[in-house]
Amino acid sequence: MSPLSDPISTDVSARAAQESPEHPSADLAVVIVSYNSREWLVPCISSVYEHAGNAVVEVTVVDNGSTDGSAALVEREFPKARVVSSENRGFAYANNRGFEASAAPFVLFLNPDTVIEDGTFSDLLEIMRARPNVGMLGCRQYDPDGELFATIKRFPTVSRLFFEALGGERFPIRAKWMGERELDLSVYERDAVCDWVSGSFMLARRDALLESGLMDERYFLYCEEPDLCLRLRKANWEVRYVPDMTIIHYFWKNSVNERLVAQEAYARRQYLFKHQGMIRRRLSTAALALFHLRRAVYSPGDGQDAVARRAAARAALRTLFGLTPPPFGALSGPLRGNDE
């Protein structure tokens, strides 16, 4: 299926082209989707302004039905920032509303639980301007303990999914066809072309998004990034990782949320239905089931985290096999699109 034939993505792109302001004043629009993210917003937005460099940056916070006073906080602490109120229809839907609020030639989709640590946006924009074929950039990311995140990703394939299901990331020999994540940490010291980058930091060219289609709003949560980057690649735009900016991404990496694990499994099926034929889709689904089955049967440790991981894996299996409804009900989006 051609990326330009996606009825949802192209409809969103057309709406964005029609509704955006006619005369952009900013070099970069930073879109931050907030759902009860009050505790993160001040350090996140402050770091954005501090690392603007010579670029004119505008910040748009899309408030996804928060109940913690996030919107009022932003309006009080950052009068230059824009707050867009949105019903909570998911990550993709909210980011698209933020995109539509600006006409800046570049847009950064940024998670609220991040802080810019090093680099400037003016430098990143110079990289984009010097490489007109680049549609999206990702950057270097660390967790609060200083551990580097493997944010250079490869598109899911049958072989990659099966090797990951078998614990392939622990194998002494690694190859590109054995896993989705780039685990060679030396790669993160230099520019690299990649399939897709983490959704916590995606710097995109506006024209590229309008051509390939914005985030597919069928995804409530998860898989928006590989889907978007695949459509960018099909439209002949390059996706790259650059180490010229470093961020800290704050999230509790050891916590397990049963509902979110099941949602990720459902989003994976949505992605497979959209981008893989019947045979590959069935094999990929079997690989995903094997991955969660292994975790449901055996998860290291005897504590609450291990118990939670096993319960989450069982929930993911029920979702994969259609034994339970999608975790967020109708908001999770249809499994298939109209053209699939």
C-alpha positions as CSV (number, residue, x, y, z in Angstrom):
1,M,0.0,0.0,0.0
2,S,1.4,3.4,-0.9
3,P,1.9,5.8,2.0
4,L,0.0,8.4,0.1
5,S,-3.0,6.1,-0.2
6,D,-3.5,5.8,3.6
7,P,-6.9,7.5,4.0
8,I,-6.4,8.5,7.6
9,S,-2.9,9.8,7.2
10,T,-3.6,11.8,4.1
11,D,-6.8,13.3,5.5
12,V,-4.8,14.5,8.5
13,S,-2.1,16.0,6.3
14,A,-4.6,17.8,4.2
15,R,-6.3,19.3,7.3
16,A,-2.9,20.4,8.6
17,A,-2.1,22.1,5.3
18,Q,-5.4,24.0,5.4
19,E,-5.5,24.9,9.1
20,S,-2.0,26.0,9.8
21,P,-1.2,29.7,10.1
22,E,-0.2,31.3,6.8
23,H,2.9,33.1,8.0
24,P,5.2,31.0,10.2
25,S,7.3,33.0,12.6
26,A,9.2,30.2,14.3
27,D,12.0,28.0,12.9
28,L,10.9,25.1,15.1
29,A,7.7,24.0,16.6
30,V,8.1,21.8,19.7
31,V,5.0,19.6,20.4
32,I,4.7,18.1,23.8
33,V,1.7,15.8,24.6
34,S,0.8,16.0,28.2
35,Y,-1.5,13.6,30.1
36,N,-1.2,14.4,33.8
37,S,2.4,15.3,33.2
38,R,2.6,18.3,35.6
39,E,5.7,17.2,37.4
40,W,7.7,17.0,34.2
41,L,6.6,20.0,32.2
42,V,8.6,22.8,33.9
43,P,12.0,21.1,33.5
44,C,11.2,19.9,30.1
45,I,10.0,23.2,28.6
46,S,12.7,25.2,30.4
47,S,15.4,23.0,28.8
48,V,13.8,23.5,25.4
49,Y,14.1,27.2,25.6
50,E,17.6,27.0,27.1
51,H,18.9,24.9,24.2
52,A,17.2,26.9,21.4
53,G,20.6,28.4,20.3
54,N,19.9,30.9,17.5
55,A,16.7,29.2,16.5
56,V,13.3,30.7,17.1
57,V,11.4,28.0,19.0
58,E,7.7,27.9,19.8
59,V,6.3,25.4,22.2
60,T,2.9,23.8,22.0
61,V,1.6,21.7,24.8
62,V,-1.3,19.5,23.9
63,D,-3.2,18.8,27.0
64,N,-4.8,15.3,26.6
65,G,-7.6,15.7,29.1
66,S,-5.3,16.1,32.2
67,T,-6.8,16.5,35.7
68,D,-3.7,17.6,37.4
69,G,-3.6,21.3,36.4
70,S,-1.0,20.8,33.7
71,A,-2.6,23.4,31.3
72,A,-2.8,26.1,34.0
73,L,0.8,25.5,35.0
74,V,2.1,25.9,31.5
75,E,0.0,29.1,30.9
76,R,1.3,30.5,34.2
77,E,5.0,29.6,34.0
78,F,5.5,29.8,30.2
79,P,3.3,32.6,28.8
80,K,5.0,32.3,25.4
81,A,3.9,28.7,25.0
82,R,0.7,27.6,23.4
83,V,-1.7,25.2,25.1
84,V,-4.0,23.2,23.0
85,S,-6.8,21.3,24.7
86,S,-7.6,17.9,23.3
87,E,-9.8,15.0,24.2
88,N,-7.7,12.0,25.0
89,R,-7.8,10.0,21.8
90,G,-4.2,8.9,22.0
91,F,-0.6,9.9,21.3
92,A,-0.9,10.2,17.5
93,Y,-4.1,12.2,17.6
94,A,-2.7,14.7,20.1
95,N,0.6,15.1,18.2
96,N,-1.3,15.8,15.0
97,R,-3.3,18.5,16.8
98,G,-0.1,20.1,17.9
99,F,1.4,19.9,14.4
100,E,-1.7,21.7,13.0
101,A,-1.3,24.6,15.5
102,S,2.0,25.7,13.8
103,A,3.4,26.4,10.4
104,A,7.1,26.1,11.4
105,P,9.2,24.3,8.7
106,F,10.4,21.9,11.3
107,V,8.6,20.2,14.2
108,L,9.9,18.3,17.2
109,F,7.6,15.7,18.8
110,L,9.0,15.5,22.4
111,N,7.9,13.5,25.4
112,P,7.2,15.6,28.6
113,D,9.4,13.3,30.7
114,T,12.6,14.5,28.9
115,V,15.2,17.2,29.5
116,I,17.5,18.5,26.9
117,E,21.0,18.0,28.3
118,D,23.4,19.0,25.5
119,G,23.3,20.6,22.0
120,T,21.2,23.3,20.5
121,F,18.2,23.2,18.2
122,S,19.9,25.7,15.9
123,D,22.6,23.2,15.2
124,L,20.1,20.4,14.6
125,L,18.2,22.6,12.1
126,E,21.5,23.4,10.3
127,I,22.0,19.6,9.9
128,M,18.5,19.3,8.5
129,R,18.9,22.2,6.1
130,A,22.3,20.9,4.9
131,R,20.6,17.5,4.1
132,P,17.4,18.2,2.3
133,N,16.7,14.5,1.8
134,V,16.4,14.0,5.6
135,G,12.8,13.8,6.8
136,M,13.4,12.9,10.4
137,L,16.1,13.0,13.1
138,G,16.5,11.2,16.4
139,C,19.1,12.0,19.1
140,R,21.2,10.5,21.8
141,Q,19.2,9.5,24.9
142,Y,20.2,8.4,28.4
143,D,18.2,7.4,31.4
144,P,18.7,9.2,34.8
145,D,21.3,6.6,35.7
146,G,23.5,7.4,32.7
147,E,22.6,4.3,30.7
148,L,22.4,4.8,27.0
149,F,19.0,4.0,25.4
150,A,19.1,1.9,22.2
151,T,17.0,4.3,20.2
152,I,18.2,3.4,16.7
153,K,15.6,0.9,15.5
154,R,15.0,-1.5,12.6
155,F,11.6,-2.3,11.2
156,P,10.0,-5.5,12.6
157,T,10.4,-8.5,10.4
158,V,9.6,-12.2,10.9
159,S,13.2,-13.1,11.6
160,R,13.8,-10.2,14.0
161,L,10.6,-10.9,15.9
162,F,11.5,-14.6,16.3
163,F,15.0,-14.0,17.4
164,E,13.8,-11.4,20.0
165,A,11.2,-14.0,21.2
166,L,14.1,-16.4,21.8
167,G,16.1,-13.9,23.7
168,G,18.3,-13.0,20.8
169,E,19.6,-9.8,22.3
170,R,21.6,-12.0,24.8
171,F,23.3,-14.1,22.0
172,P,27.0,-13.5,21.6
173,I,26.6,-13.0,17.8
174,R,24.3,-10.2,16.6
175,A,23.2,-9.3,13.1
176,K,20.8,-6.8,11.7
177,W,18.3,-9.5,10.8
178,M,18.3,-10.8,14.4
179,G,16.7,-7.8,16.3
180,E,15.0,-4.5,16.0
181,R,17.4,-2.5,18.3
182,E,20.9,-1.4,17.4
183,L,22.9,-2.7,20.4
184,D,26.4,-1.7,19.3
185,L,26.9,1.3,21.5
186,S,29.7,2.6,19.3
187,V,27.2,3.4,16.6
188,Y,25.6,6.0,18.8
189,E,28.8,8.1,18.7
190,R,28.3,9.0,15.0
191,D,25.6,9.9,12.5
192,A,23.7,6.8,11.3
193,V,20.9,6.1,8.8
194,C,18.2,4.0,10.5
195,D,14.7,2.6,9.9
196,W,13.0,4.5,12.7
197,V,13.8,6.4,15.9
198,S,12.2,6.6,19.3
199,G,9.0,8.6,19.6
200,S,10.2,10.4,22.7
201,F,12.3,12.7,20.4
202,M,11.4,12.9,16.7
203,L,12.6,16.0,14.8
204,A,10.8,16.1,11.5
205,R,10.6,18.3,8.4
206,R,7.2,19.7,7.9
207,D,7.2,19.1,4.1
208,A,8.1,15.5,4.6
209,L,5.2,14.9,7.0
210,L,2.7,16.6,4.7
211,E,3.9,14.4,1.8
212,S,4.0,11.0,3.7
213,G,1.1,11.6,6.0
214,L,1.1,12.5,9.7
215,M,0.8,10.0,12.5
216,D,-1.9,7.4,11.9
217,E,-4.6,8.1,14.4
218,R,-5.7,4.5,14.4
219,Y,-2.9,3.9,16.9
220,F,-3.9,5.0,20.4
221,L,-0.5,4.2,21.8
222,Y,2.7,2.5,20.4
223,C,3.8,1.7,16.9
224,E,3.2,5.3,15.6
225,E,6.9,5.8,15.1
226,P,7.8,2.8,12.9
227,D,4.6,3.3,11.0
228,L,5.4,7.0,10.3
229,C,9.0,6.3,9.5
230,L,8.1,3.5,7.2
231,R,5.9,5.9,5.2
232,L,8.6,8.5,5.2
233,R,11.1,6.0,3.8
234,K,8.6,4.8,1.2
235,A,8.3,8.5,0.1
236,N,12.1,8.6,-0.3
237,W,12.8,10.6,2.9
238,E,15.8,9.6,5.0
239,V,15.6,8.9,8.7
240,R,18.8,9.5,10.7
241,Y,20.2,9.4,14.2
242,V,22.6,12.1,15.2
243,P,24.6,12.5,18.4
244,D,24.6,16.3,18.2
245,M,21.9,16.6,20.9
246,T,21.6,14.6,24.1
247,I,18.5,14.2,26.3
248,I,17.7,12.6,29.5
249,H,14.5,10.5,29.4
250,Y,12.9,10.0,32.8
251,F,10.8,6.9,33.1
252,W,10.8,4.0,35.5
253,K,12.3,1.4,33.3
254,N,11.7,-1.5,35.7
255,S,8.0,-0.9,36.2
256,V,5.4,-3.0,34.4
257,N,2.0,-1.8,33.5
258,E,-0.2,-4.8,32.4
259,R,-2.6,-2.6,30.4
260,L,0.2,-0.9,28.5
261,V,2.0,-4.2,27.7
262,A,-1.3,-5.5,26.3
263,Q,-1.8,-2.3,24.4
264,E,1.6,-2.6,22.8
265,A,0.8,-6.1,21.7
266,Y,-2.4,-4.9,20.1
267,A,-0.6,-2.0,18.4
268,R,1.8,-4.5,17.0
269,R,-1.0,-6.4,15.4
270,Q,-2.4,-3.2,13.9
271,Y,1.0,-2.5,12.4
272,L,1.3,-6.0,11.0
273,F,-2.1,-5.8,9.4
274,K,-1.2,-2.5,7.8
275,H,2.3,-3.4,6.5
276,Q,2.6,-7.1,6.1
277,G,0.9,-9.7,3.9
278,M,-1.1,-12.6,5.3
279,I,1.7,-15.2,5.6
280,R,4.3,-12.8,7.1
281,R,1.6,-11.4,9.4
282,R,0.7,-14.8,10.7
283,L,4.4,-15.7,11.3
284,S,5.1,-12.4,12.9
285,T,2.1,-12.8,15.2
286,A,3.3,-16.2,16.1
287,A,6.7,-14.7,17.0
288,L,5.1,-12.1,19.2
289,A,3.0,-14.8,20.9
290,L,6.2,-16.8,21.5
291,F,7.9,-13.7,23.0
292,H,5.1,-13.2,25.5
293,L,4.6,-16.9,26.2
294,R,8.2,-17.2,27.2
295,R,7.8,-14.3,29.6
296,A,4.5,-15.6,31.0
297,V,6.1,-19.0,31.8
298,Y,9.5,-17.7,33.0
299,S,10.4,-14.2,34.2
300,P,13.5,-14.0,36.4
301,G,13.1,-13.1,40.0
302,D,10.7,-13.9,42.8
303,G,9.5,-10.4,43.7
304,Q,6.5,-8.3,42.7
305,D,8.2,-7.2,39.5
306,A,8.5,-10.7,38.2
307,V,4.9,-11.5,39.1
308,A,3.8,-8.3,37.3
309,R,5.8,-9.2,34.2
310,R,4.2,-12.7,34.0
311,A,0.7,-11.2,34.4
312,A,1.4,-8.6,31.8
313,A,2.7,-11.2,29.4
314,R,-0.5,-13.2,29.9
315,A,-2.6,-10.1,29.2
316,A,-0.7,-9.5,26.0
317,L,-1.3,-13.1,24.9
318,R,-5.0,-12.7,25.5
319,T,-5.0,-9.5,23.4
320,L,-2.9,-11.0,20.6
321,F,-5.4,-13.9,20.2
322,G,-8.4,-11.7,20.5
323,L,-9.6,-13.3,23.7
324,T,-10.0,-9.9,25.4
325,P,-11.0,-6.6,23.9
326,P,-8.3,-4.0,23.2
327,P,-7.0,-2.5,26.5
328,F,-8.4,1.0,25.8
329,G,-11.6,-0.2,24.1
330,A,-12.7,1.7,21.0
331,L,-10.0,4.2,21.6
332,S,-7.4,1.6,20.8
333,G,-8.5,1.9,17.2
334,P,-9.6,-0.7,14.6
335,L,-7.3,-3.7,14.0
336,R,-7.6,-3.2,10.3
337,G,-8.0,0.0,8.2
338,N,-10.7,0.4,5.5
339,D,-8.2,-0.4,2.8
340,E,-6.7,-3.5,4.4
